[in-house]
Amino acid sequence: MAQTEAASPQTARDDRFGSGRPFSLGVEEELSLVDPVTGEQVNAADAVLERIGAVDGTVERELHACQVELITDVCRTVGEAVDGLRSLRRAVVSTGAGLLGSGTHPSAPEGAAEITDKERYERIRDLLGDAVVTPVNGLHVHVGMPDAETAIAAFNGLRRHLPLLQALGANAPFRHGRDTGLASAREVTMRGWPRSGVPRAMRDFDDFCETSALLVRAAGVPDYTWFWWKLRPHPRLGTVEIRALDTQASLDDFAALVALVHCLVRRAADGDDGEGDPPPELLDEGVFRAARFGVDALLPDGDGRLRPVRALVDEQLRALAPFARELDCAEPLDGLRRLIEHGGGAGRQRAVHAIGGMGALLRETTALTALGAPPV
Protein backbone atom coordinates (compact mmCIF):
# COMPACT_ATOMS: atom_id res chain seq x y z
CA MET A 1 0.00 0.00 0.00
CA ALA A 2 1.56 3.22 -1.13
CA GLN A 3 0.39 5.20 1.90
CA THR A 4 2.49 3.03 4.22
CA GLU A 5 5.65 2.34 2.24
CA ALA A 6 7.65 4.90 4.20
CA ALA A 7 6.57 3.47 7.54
CA SER A 8 9.38 3.29 10.08
CA PRO A 9 9.87 0.56 12.69
CA GLN A 10 7.69 2.51 15.12
CA THR A 11 5.14 0.66 17.19
CA ALA A 12 1.44 0.51 16.38
CA ARG A 13 0.86 2.74 19.42
CA ASP A 14 1.89 5.78 17.39
CA ASP A 15 -1.68 6.20 16.25
CA ARG A 16 -3.70 8.95 14.57
CA PHE A 17 -7.16 7.76 15.59
CA GLY A 18 -9.43 10.76 16.08
CA SER A 19 -7.23 13.06 13.98
CA GLY A 20 -9.82 13.37 11.21
CA ARG A 21 -13.55 13.27 10.63
CA PRO A 22 -15.05 10.09 12.17
CA PHE A 23 -16.19 7.56 9.57
CA SER A 24 -14.61 9.40 6.65
CA LEU A 25 -13.62 7.25 3.66
CA GLY A 26 -10.45 6.64 1.72
CA VAL A 27 -10.16 4.11 -1.08
CA GLU A 28 -7.14 2.46 -2.70
CA GLU A 29 -7.57 0.54 -5.93
CA GLU A 30 -4.92 -1.64 -7.60
CA LEU A 31 -5.37 -2.00 -11.36
CA SER A 32 -3.58 -3.83 -14.17
CA LEU A 33 -1.85 -1.70 -16.79
CA VAL A 34 -2.73 -2.97 -20.25
CA ASP A 35 -2.64 -2.15 -23.93
CA PRO A 36 -5.66 0.18 -24.33
CA VAL A 37 -6.88 -1.70 -27.42
CA THR A 38 -6.13 -5.36 -26.77
CA GLY A 39 -6.15 -5.44 -22.96
CA GLU A 40 -2.87 -7.37 -22.84
CA GLN A 41 -0.76 -6.78 -19.73
CA VAL A 42 2.15 -4.31 -20.03
CA ASN A 43 4.96 -3.43 -17.59
CA ALA A 44 4.48 0.31 -17.96
CA ALA A 45 4.11 1.80 -14.47
CA ASP A 46 7.25 3.96 -14.68
CA ALA A 47 6.21 5.36 -18.07
CA VAL A 48 2.71 6.15 -16.80
CA LEU A 49 4.03 7.95 -13.71
CA GLU A 50 6.40 10.00 -15.87
CA ARG A 51 3.56 11.20 -18.11
CA ILE A 52 0.74 11.72 -15.65
CA GLY A 53 -0.05 15.29 -14.63
CA ALA A 54 -1.46 16.76 -11.43
CA VAL A 55 -4.34 14.76 -9.94
CA ASP A 56 -6.75 15.00 -7.04
CA GLY A 57 -5.53 12.03 -5.05
CA THR A 58 -2.47 9.91 -5.75
CA VAL A 59 -1.28 7.49 -8.42
CA GLU A 60 1.50 5.19 -7.22
CA ARG A 61 3.55 2.26 -8.43
CA GLU A 62 2.70 -1.13 -6.97
CA LEU A 63 4.53 -4.40 -6.32
CA HIS A 64 4.61 -5.26 -10.03
CA ALA A 65 5.50 -2.94 -12.89
CA CYS A 66 2.24 -3.90 -14.63
CA GLN A 67 0.15 -2.33 -11.86
CA VAL A 68 -0.76 1.08 -10.52
CA GLU A 69 -2.50 2.01 -7.31
CA LEU A 70 -5.07 4.80 -7.32
CA ILE A 71 -5.60 6.47 -3.95
CA THR A 72 -8.46 8.88 -3.34
CA ASP A 73 -8.26 11.86 -1.05
CA VAL A 74 -10.18 11.57 2.21
CA CYS A 75 -13.88 11.55 1.32
CA ARG A 76 -17.05 12.16 3.27
CA THR A 77 -19.35 9.92 1.22
CA VAL A 78 -19.30 7.00 -1.19
CA GLY A 79 -20.31 9.41 -3.96
CA GLU A 80 -17.19 11.49 -3.36
CA ALA A 81 -15.06 8.35 -3.46
CA VAL A 82 -16.59 7.30 -6.78
CA ASP A 83 -15.94 10.74 -8.25
CA GLY A 84 -12.37 10.69 -7.02
CA LEU A 85 -11.68 7.26 -8.45
CA ARG A 86 -13.29 8.17 -11.79
CA SER A 87 -11.00 11.19 -12.05
CA LEU A 88 -7.91 9.12 -11.24
CA ARG A 89 -8.78 6.45 -13.79
CA ARG A 90 -9.23 9.10 -16.46
CA ALA A 91 -5.87 10.64 -15.56
CA VAL A 92 -4.10 7.31 -16.10
CA VAL A 93 -5.94 6.63 -19.36
CA SER A 94 -4.97 10.11 -20.59
CA THR A 95 -1.32 8.98 -20.59
CA GLY A 96 -2.13 6.45 -23.32
CA ALA A 97 -2.24 3.44 -21.01
CA GLY A 98 -5.17 1.11 -20.59
CA LEU A 99 -6.55 -0.08 -17.24
CA LEU A 100 -8.13 -3.42 -16.49
CA GLY A 101 -10.14 -3.92 -13.30
CA SER A 102 -9.89 -7.54 -12.20
CA GLY A 103 -8.47 -9.32 -9.17
CA THR A 104 -6.03 -11.07 -11.51
CA HIS A 105 -5.23 -10.27 -15.13
CA PRO A 106 -7.22 -12.90 -17.04
CA SER A 107 -4.61 -13.96 -19.59
CA ALA A 108 -1.10 -12.77 -18.61
CA PRO A 109 1.37 -15.68 -18.61
CA GLU A 110 2.90 -16.71 -15.32
CA GLY A 111 6.19 -14.89 -14.78
CA ALA A 112 5.49 -12.07 -17.25
CA ALA A 113 5.16 -9.39 -14.55
CA GLU A 114 8.30 -7.55 -13.48
CA ILE A 115 8.88 -6.53 -9.86
CA THR A 116 8.96 -2.77 -9.37
CA ASP A 117 12.41 -1.35 -8.67
CA LYS A 118 11.75 -0.18 -5.13
CA GLU A 119 13.34 -1.32 -1.88
CA ARG A 120 10.09 -2.37 -0.22
CA TYR A 121 8.95 -4.41 -3.19
CA GLU A 122 12.30 -6.07 -3.72
CA ARG A 123 12.26 -7.07 -0.05
CA ILE A 124 8.77 -8.55 -0.45
CA ARG A 125 9.99 -10.59 -3.42
CA ASP A 126 12.95 -11.84 -1.40
CA LEU A 127 10.74 -12.77 1.54
CA LEU A 128 7.93 -14.41 -0.44
CA GLY A 129 9.73 -15.89 -3.44
CA ASP A 130 7.46 -17.45 -6.06
CA ALA A 131 4.34 -16.58 -4.06
CA VAL A 132 4.44 -13.13 -5.68
CA VAL A 133 4.94 -14.27 -9.27
CA THR A 134 1.28 -13.58 -10.12
CA PRO A 135 0.10 -9.97 -9.62
CA VAL A 136 -3.10 -9.52 -7.63
CA ASN A 137 -5.32 -6.43 -7.55
CA GLY A 138 -7.31 -5.51 -4.48
CA LEU A 139 -9.77 -2.81 -3.47
CA HIS A 140 -8.90 -1.47 -0.01
CA VAL A 141 -11.39 0.65 1.92
CA HIS A 142 -10.31 2.81 4.87
CA VAL A 143 -12.84 4.18 7.35
CA GLY A 144 -11.72 6.84 9.82
CA MET A 145 -12.05 5.97 13.50
CA PRO A 146 -12.73 8.42 16.33
CA ASP A 147 -10.47 6.56 18.81
CA ALA A 148 -8.47 3.38 19.22
CA GLU A 149 -11.06 1.36 21.12
CA THR A 150 -13.75 2.14 18.54
CA ALA A 151 -11.31 0.92 15.91
CA ILE A 152 -10.96 -2.40 17.72
CA ALA A 153 -14.74 -2.70 18.12
CA ALA A 154 -15.17 -2.12 14.37
CA PHE A 155 -12.34 -4.54 13.55
CA ASN A 156 -13.85 -7.28 15.71
CA GLY A 157 -17.35 -6.71 14.36
CA LEU A 158 -16.24 -6.75 10.72
CA ARG A 159 -14.53 -10.15 10.98
CA ARG A 160 -17.78 -12.10 10.69
CA HIS A 161 -18.72 -10.27 7.49
CA LEU A 162 -15.51 -11.03 5.59
CA PRO A 163 -16.93 -14.09 3.77
CA LEU A 164 -19.91 -12.04 2.55
CA LEU A 165 -17.65 -9.20 1.41
CA GLN A 166 -15.36 -11.67 -0.31
CA ALA A 167 -18.30 -13.29 -2.13
CA LEU A 168 -19.76 -9.99 -3.34
CA GLY A 169 -16.38 -8.61 -4.39
CA ALA A 170 -15.17 -11.75 -6.21
CA ASN A 171 -13.91 -10.58 -9.61
CA ALA A 172 -11.14 -12.91 -10.77
CA PRO A 173 -12.38 -16.12 -12.42
CA PHE A 174 -9.55 -16.26 -15.00
CA ARG A 175 -5.82 -16.54 -14.38
CA HIS A 176 -2.98 -17.30 -16.84
CA GLY A 177 -5.45 -17.67 -19.70
CA ARG A 178 -7.80 -20.23 -18.20
CA ASP A 179 -10.99 -20.36 -16.17
CA THR A 180 -9.88 -21.43 -12.70
CA GLY A 181 -13.33 -22.60 -11.60
CA LEU A 182 -13.10 -19.98 -8.88
CA ALA A 183 -14.90 -16.68 -8.55
CA SER A 184 -11.72 -15.14 -7.09
CA ALA A 185 -8.37 -16.54 -8.15
CA ARG A 186 -6.90 -13.55 -6.30
CA GLU A 187 -8.00 -15.01 -2.97
CA VAL A 188 -6.43 -18.39 -3.69
CA THR A 189 -3.24 -16.72 -4.97
CA MET A 190 -3.03 -14.63 -1.79
CA ARG A 191 -3.22 -17.77 0.34
CA GLY A 192 0.41 -18.32 -0.58
CA TRP A 193 1.33 -15.07 1.21
CA PRO A 194 2.11 -15.09 4.94
CA ARG A 195 -0.03 -12.94 7.23
CA SER A 196 -2.79 -12.74 4.61
CA GLY A 197 -5.72 -14.47 6.27
CA VAL A 198 -8.28 -13.45 8.89
CA PRO A 199 -6.70 -12.37 12.20
CA ARG A 200 -8.27 -13.29 15.51
CA ALA A 201 -10.46 -10.87 17.41
CA MET A 202 -8.54 -8.49 19.70
CA ARG A 203 -9.38 -7.80 23.35
CA ASP A 204 -8.49 -4.12 23.03
CA PHE A 205 -5.97 -1.81 21.37
CA ASP A 206 -3.18 -2.91 23.73
CA ASP A 207 -3.78 -6.48 22.59
CA PHE A 208 -3.42 -5.42 18.95
CA CYS A 209 -0.19 -3.52 19.71
CA GLU A 210 1.32 -6.43 21.64
CA THR A 211 0.33 -8.92 18.96
CA SER A 212 1.76 -6.70 16.25
CA ALA A 213 5.09 -6.33 18.08
CA LEU A 214 5.30 -10.11 18.54
CA LEU A 215 4.52 -10.85 14.90
CA VAL A 216 6.90 -8.17 13.63
CA ARG A 217 9.74 -9.88 15.53
CA ALA A 218 8.72 -13.35 14.40
CA ALA A 219 8.40 -12.37 10.73
CA GLY A 220 11.51 -10.20 10.63
CA VAL A 221 9.61 -7.30 9.05
CA PRO A 222 9.67 -3.58 9.90
CA ASP A 223 6.11 -3.05 11.14
CA TYR A 224 2.46 -4.03 10.94
CA THR A 225 2.06 -2.66 7.39
CA TRP A 226 3.69 -5.92 6.30
CA PHE A 227 0.65 -7.82 7.58
CA TRP A 228 -1.54 -8.47 4.52
CA TRP A 229 -4.58 -9.44 6.54
CA LYS A 230 -8.03 -9.15 4.96
CA LEU A 231 -8.89 -6.66 7.68
CA ARG A 232 -6.66 -4.63 9.97
CA PRO A 233 -6.62 -1.58 12.21
CA HIS A 234 -4.32 1.01 10.65
CA PRO A 235 -3.17 3.21 13.55
CA ARG A 236 -0.79 5.31 11.47
CA LEU A 237 -3.68 6.44 9.25
CA GLY A 238 -6.28 6.41 12.03
CA THR A 239 -8.51 3.96 10.16
CA VAL A 240 -9.82 0.45 9.95
CA GLU A 241 -8.88 -1.03 6.57
CA ILE A 242 -10.87 -3.72 4.74
CA ARG A 243 -8.70 -5.56 2.20
CA ALA A 244 -10.86 -8.57 1.28
CA LEU A 245 -12.34 -7.17 -1.95
CA ASP A 246 -11.10 -7.76 -5.49
CA THR A 247 -10.66 -4.69 -7.66
CA GLN A 248 -13.77 -3.91 -9.73
CA ALA A 249 -14.07 -2.83 -13.37
CA SER A 250 -17.53 -1.31 -12.88
CA LEU A 251 -17.77 1.85 -10.80
CA ASP A 252 -21.39 0.92 -10.01
CA ASP A 253 -20.17 -2.32 -8.41
CA PHE A 254 -17.40 -0.39 -6.69
CA ALA A 255 -19.95 2.04 -5.20
CA ALA A 256 -22.20 -0.75 -3.92
CA LEU A 257 -19.32 -2.56 -2.22
CA VAL A 258 -17.86 0.56 -0.63
CA ALA A 259 -21.32 1.55 0.62
CA LEU A 260 -21.71 -1.88 2.23
CA VAL A 261 -18.31 -1.58 3.92
CA HIS A 262 -19.09 1.95 5.12
CA CYS A 263 -22.37 0.89 6.71
CA LEU A 264 -20.98 -2.30 8.24
CA VAL A 265 -18.11 -0.40 9.85
CA ARG A 266 -20.45 2.29 11.16
CA ARG A 267 -22.71 -0.30 12.78
CA ALA A 268 -19.80 -2.36 14.16
CA ALA A 269 -18.30 0.75 15.73
CA ASP A 270 -21.42 0.98 17.90
CA GLY A 271 -20.87 -2.61 19.05
CA ASP A 272 -24.23 -3.59 17.52
CA ASP A 273 -23.19 -6.25 15.06
CA GLY A 274 -24.54 -9.66 15.91
CA GLU A 275 -23.71 -12.29 18.46
CA GLY A 276 -20.51 -14.08 19.32
CA ASP A 277 -17.07 -14.20 17.80
CA PRO A 278 -16.78 -16.67 14.90
CA PRO A 279 -13.85 -19.08 15.28
CA PRO A 280 -11.11 -18.71 12.68
CA GLU A 281 -11.85 -22.15 11.24
CA LEU A 282 -15.41 -21.11 10.42
CA LEU A 283 -14.32 -17.84 8.87
CA ASP A 284 -11.68 -19.60 6.79
CA GLU A 285 -14.29 -22.02 5.45
CA GLY A 286 -16.60 -19.13 4.62
CA VAL A 287 -13.85 -17.18 2.87
CA PHE A 288 -12.92 -20.16 0.70
CA ARG A 289 -16.56 -20.80 -0.22
CA ALA A 290 -16.89 -17.13 -1.13
CA ALA A 291 -13.79 -17.28 -3.34
CA ARG A 292 -14.98 -20.49 -4.98
CA PHE A 293 -18.59 -19.57 -5.73
CA GLY A 294 -18.88 -15.77 -5.44
CA VAL A 295 -22.44 -14.46 -5.28
CA ASP A 296 -23.75 -18.01 -5.72
CA ALA A 297 -22.01 -19.20 -2.55
CA LEU A 298 -23.67 -20.77 0.46
CA LEU A 299 -21.91 -19.29 3.49
CA PRO A 300 -21.86 -20.66 7.05
CA ASP A 301 -23.57 -18.70 9.80
CA GLY A 302 -22.43 -18.77 13.42
CA ASP A 303 -23.86 -22.27 13.88
CA GLY A 304 -22.29 -23.60 10.68
CA ARG A 305 -25.55 -23.66 8.74
CA LEU A 306 -25.17 -22.73 5.08
CA ARG A 307 -27.12 -19.74 3.80
CA PRO A 308 -27.29 -18.15 0.32
CA VAL A 309 -25.49 -14.88 -0.28
CA ARG A 310 -28.73 -13.42 -1.64
CA ALA A 311 -30.53 -14.04 1.63
CA LEU A 312 -27.66 -12.57 3.65
CA VAL A 313 -27.65 -9.44 1.48
CA ASP A 314 -31.41 -8.98 1.90
CA GLU A 315 -30.97 -9.15 5.66
CA GLN A 316 -28.12 -6.65 5.61
CA LEU A 317 -29.98 -4.19 3.41
CA ARG A 318 -32.83 -4.11 5.90
CA ALA A 319 -30.59 -3.89 8.96
CA LEU A 320 -28.25 -1.27 7.51
CA ALA A 321 -30.93 1.10 6.19
CA PRO A 322 -30.58 3.60 9.10
CA PHE A 323 -26.81 3.74 8.66
CA ALA A 324 -27.14 4.15 4.90
CA ARG A 325 -29.34 7.20 5.47
CA GLU A 326 -26.89 8.63 8.01
CA LEU A 327 -23.94 8.11 5.63
CA ASP A 328 -25.79 9.26 2.50
CA CYS A 329 -25.26 5.99 0.63
CA ALA A 330 -28.73 4.40 0.41
CA GLU A 331 -28.77 4.47 -3.38
CA PRO A 332 -25.33 2.91 -3.97
CA LEU A 333 -25.99 0.35 -1.25
CA ASP A 334 -29.12 -0.78 -3.08
CA GLY A 335 -26.82 -1.46 -6.05
CA LEU A 336 -25.90 -4.73 -4.33
CA ARG A 337 -29.12 -6.18 -5.79
CA ARG A 338 -27.96 -5.36 -9.33
CA LEU A 339 -24.49 -6.72 -8.59
CA ILE A 340 -26.00 -10.05 -7.56
CA GLU A 341 -28.33 -10.17 -10.57
CA HIS A 342 -25.44 -9.94 -13.05
CA GLY A 343 -23.40 -12.49 -11.08
CA GLY A 344 -20.90 -10.04 -9.64
CA GLY A 345 -17.64 -9.26 -11.38
CA ALA A 346 -16.88 -12.95 -11.90
CA GLY A 347 -20.25 -13.55 -13.52
CA ARG A 348 -19.81 -10.56 -15.84
CA GLN A 349 -16.39 -11.81 -16.95
CA ARG A 350 -17.65 -15.31 -17.67
CA ALA A 351 -20.65 -14.01 -19.60
CA VAL A 352 -18.41 -11.98 -21.93
CA HIS A 353 -15.92 -14.83 -22.32
CA ALA A 354 -18.66 -17.33 -23.18
CA ILE A 355 -19.61 -15.30 -26.27
CA GLY A 356 -16.39 -13.69 -27.47
CA GLY A 357 -13.57 -15.63 -25.83
CA MET A 358 -10.53 -14.19 -24.09
CA GLY A 359 -9.96 -11.39 -26.61
CA ALA A 360 -13.45 -10.01 -26.07
CA LEU A 361 -13.10 -10.33 -22.31
CA LEU A 362 -9.88 -8.30 -22.28
CA ARG A 363 -11.24 -5.62 -24.61
CA GLU A 364 -14.58 -5.19 -22.87
CA THR A 365 -13.14 -5.21 -19.35
CA THR A 366 -10.57 -2.61 -20.38
CA ALA A 367 -13.30 -0.47 -21.93
CA LEU A 368 -15.50 -0.77 -18.85
CA THR A 369 -12.65 0.12 -16.51
CA ALA A 370 -11.92 3.20 -18.61
CA LEU A 371 -15.63 4.11 -18.57
CA GLY A 372 -15.87 3.62 -22.32
CA ALA A 373 -18.61 1.00 -22.22
CA PRO A 374 -21.71 0.25 -20.14
CA PRO A 375 -21.85 -2.77 -17.84
CA VAL A 376 -22.64 -6.01 -19.66
N, C-alpha and C positions, 0 to 999 in steps of 0.2 A: 504494500500500500504506500503510495507516494507520500502521503501525509506523515508517515512515521519513519521514513528511511533514515532521517538524521537523528533518530532517537539515540540518546546516550545510555550508558549502563546505569541510569538512575533507577530507583525503585518505583514500583507502581504507586507508592504513597504520594508522589509528586503530582497531585491531581488538579484538574481544572473544573471539577464538577461545580455547578452553580455560577460559572463565569459568564454564561450566556443565557439567552432566553430559554426557559424550560420547555422541553419537547419540540425544539426546533429540529429541522431536518438537514442532513447533508448526505449526498449520494455519490458513490464512486462506481464507475462502470468500466469494466475491461472489455475491449473489443478487438477483434482480429483486423489487421490491416490487409487489404486485398486489392487486386486489380479491379478498378471500378467497373469494368465491362464484364469480365469473366468470373469474378469472385474468387480467383485463385489466391492463395496466401502469398504475401510478399514480406520480406524482412526490411521494412522501410521506415522504422520509427525515427531514426536519426534524421532522415531526409524530411519527414513530416514536421518534426520539431524545428528544423531549420527554416522552413517555409511559412509556418503558421504565424499569424499576426497576433495582436492583442485580443484577449478573450475575457469574458466575464466567467471566472472560474479558473480551472487549471487543466492543462493537457500534459501528461507525463509519460515517460517511457515506462515499460513494465519489464517483467522478468525476461520475456523473449522479445527479440527485435521485430517480430511480426505482430506486436500488440501495442496498443496505447491505453492509457487510463484517463478517463474523463472525470473530473471532480467538480461538482457544483460548489458555488458559494453556499454559505449557511442560508437556509430557506425557512420561511414560516409555514408554508403549506405544500401539499403535494403538487398543486398547480404550478407553484414557483419552481419546484424541482424539475418538473417536466419541461417548462420553458427554458430553464438553464441547460438541461441536457440537450434539448433540441438545438440551442444555439451552439453548443460545443461540438455536436456532431457536424453541423453545417460548416463550422470553422475548419474541421479536419478535412471534410470533403472538398472544401475550397482550395486545398493544397494540391488537388489532383489525385489523392488517394481514395480508395474505397474502404468502407467499413462493413463488417459482417457481424451481426449480433447473434451469437450462439455460444453455448457453454464450451463447445469444442468446435474447431473448424471441421466441417463435414468431410473434406476430402484430402487435406494436406498429408503427405506421406510422413510416417514416423521418422524423426530425426531431421526434418527439413527446417525446423525453427532454430535460429541462432540465439544464444544467450546474450543479453544486453551487456555491453562493456561498462559495468558499474560494480563497485566493490561489494555492495550488498548482494547483488544477484550472482556474482561469481562465487561468493561464499555459500549461497543457497545451493548452487549447482554442486559445489564440492561436498556439502553436507548430505545432499539427497541423491546424488548420482543419477541413475537412469530414471528415477521417479519423476524427474522434471522434464523428460524428453518431449512429452506432449503438452503443448500450451493449454491452459484452461482459463476461461473467462467468467468471472463472477460479478454479481451485482451486490454491492455492499451498502447497507443503509445505516446511517448514524442518527440516533435520536438523542438530543441534549438532555442531560439529567440535572435536576436542581441540587442534588447532594449525593454523596457516596452511598449512603444506605438505600436511597431510592434506586440508585443504579443497580445495586445487588438485588433488590426486590424485583425490578424489571427483568434482570438477567435470569433469576430463578423462575419467574413466571413464564418467560418466553421459551424455556427449554422444552416444555411439553408440546409446543406448537411447531417445533422444527420439522417434524415429518410432514405436516400439512403445508408449511411454507415450501419445503423441498418438492412436494408433489406439484403444487401450483406453479412453481418456478422452473420445473424441468424443461429444458430447451436444448438438448444435446443428444439426439438419437443416433447420429452418425459420427463416426470417428475413423480416420485413415481410409476413407472411401467406402465404408460398408456400414450397413445398419447393424448396430450392436445388440438390438433387441431390448435395449434400455431406453427409458425416457431421458435419462441424464447420464451420459458417459462421463461427464465432468465429475460427478460424485464418485463414481467408481475409480476414476483416475486419481482423484484426491485421496482416496483411501491408502494409496502408497506413500503419502506424506506423513511424517510424524506430527503429533499435536494438531490433527486436523478433524477430529471427531467432535463429540458432544461432551463438554466438560461436566463434572458433577455440580450439583447445587452448592452454593457457598453459604456458610453460616452468616457472614457479615463481610464488610470490606476488609477487615484485618485478616480474615481467612483467605480472601482472594490475594492479598499482598503476600502473605506467608507462603501460599501455594505457588504463586508466581516466582518468588525468590528461590524456592526449592527446585522448581522445574527449570529455571534459568541455569542454575548450577549443574543440574543433572544433564541438560542438553548441551551445555557449553555454548550458549548463545547469549547475545548482549542483554536482551530484555524481553518483556512479554509480547512485543510486536512480532516476535518470531513464533508465536503460537498461532496456528492457522485454524483455530477452532471455528465451528459454524456460528458461534455466538460468543461475544466476549465483552466485558466492561473495557472501556478505553479511557483510563484516567487522564492520560496526557491531552486528550481532546475533550474530556468532560462528557463523554457519550456512552451509550450502549450501542454496540455494532452487531448487526445481523449479517452473516456472511454465507448463508445457506442457499441463496438464490443463484441460478444461472443468469447470465446476461440475456436480455431480451432484444429481439429485433424491433418489435412493435412498441411504440411509445404508449399505446393504449394499455397493453399488457403490463408494461412498466408501471404506469400510474396505478393500476388496480393492485399490484403487488406492494408497492410502496405505501399505498393507503392502508392496506391490511396490516403491514408492519407498524405503521404509525399508530393505528388504533389499538393493536395488541399491546404495544409498549405502554401506551397511555393507561390502559386498563391494568396491566401488570404492575405499573408503578404504584397504583392504589392498593395493591395486595389483594385484588378482587379478581382472581384468575383461576378458579377451579379448585379442586381438592387434591391434596397429596403431592408427592414429588416422585415422578416416574423413575423407576430404576434405569440405569444406563443400558442394560440389556434390552429393555422394552423400547427405548428410544432408538437404539441401533437397529432393531428389527424394523421399526416404523420408517426410519430414514432409508434403509435399503429398499423396502417396498415402494416408497415414494420414488426413488431413483429408477426402479425397475418399471413401474407402471404409470407414473405421472398422475394425471387427473383421473385416471381409471383405477387408481389404487384402492385397496381396502386397507385401512390403517388401524392398528390396535389402539383401543382406548385404555384407560387406567387399569381395567380388569382383564386386558388382553383380548377382548372381543373385537372382531374386525368390523369396521364401518366404512361405507363409501365416502370418498372425498366430497362428493356432491352434498351429502347429508351434513357433513361437518361444516361445509361452507355455508349452507342455509342457516345452521345454528349460529355460526359466528356473525353472519350479517344481521340477524335479529339482535344478538347480544351486544354488538358493537355499535348499533345505530346511535345511541347517545354520544359516544365518543367521536363518531364520524361527523356529527353536527358540530360538536365543540371544535374539531380540528379542520372543519371546512373541507371534508373529503368524501361526503356521502355519494356524490356522483361517480368519482373514480372507483370508490370501493364497490359500488354496484357492478362495475365492469368485470368483477370476478365471474359473474354469471356468463358473460360473453366469452371470457377466457376458457371456461370449462366447455362451453358449447362447441368451440372450434378445436378442442382437444389440447389446449395449451400450446406452448411453443413447439413441443415435440410433435404434437398432432398436426400442426400447420406444416412443419418440415416434411413429414411423411406424406401428407396429401399432395404437396407440390412434387415430391420425388416420384410418387406413384404415376404421375401423368407425364412429366418431362424428364425424369432421370436426374442425375447429379448435376449436369450443366444447368438445368432449369432451377434446381434448388439453390445453387450458388448465385445465379443471376438475380432471382427474385428476392432472396434473403438480403443480398447486398442492396438492391433497390429499396426494399422496405426499411432497412436500417438507415439509409440515406434520405428517407421520407419521399422517395420518388415513386412509390406504388402503394396502393391501399392494402390492408390486410387481406389475405386469401380467405 
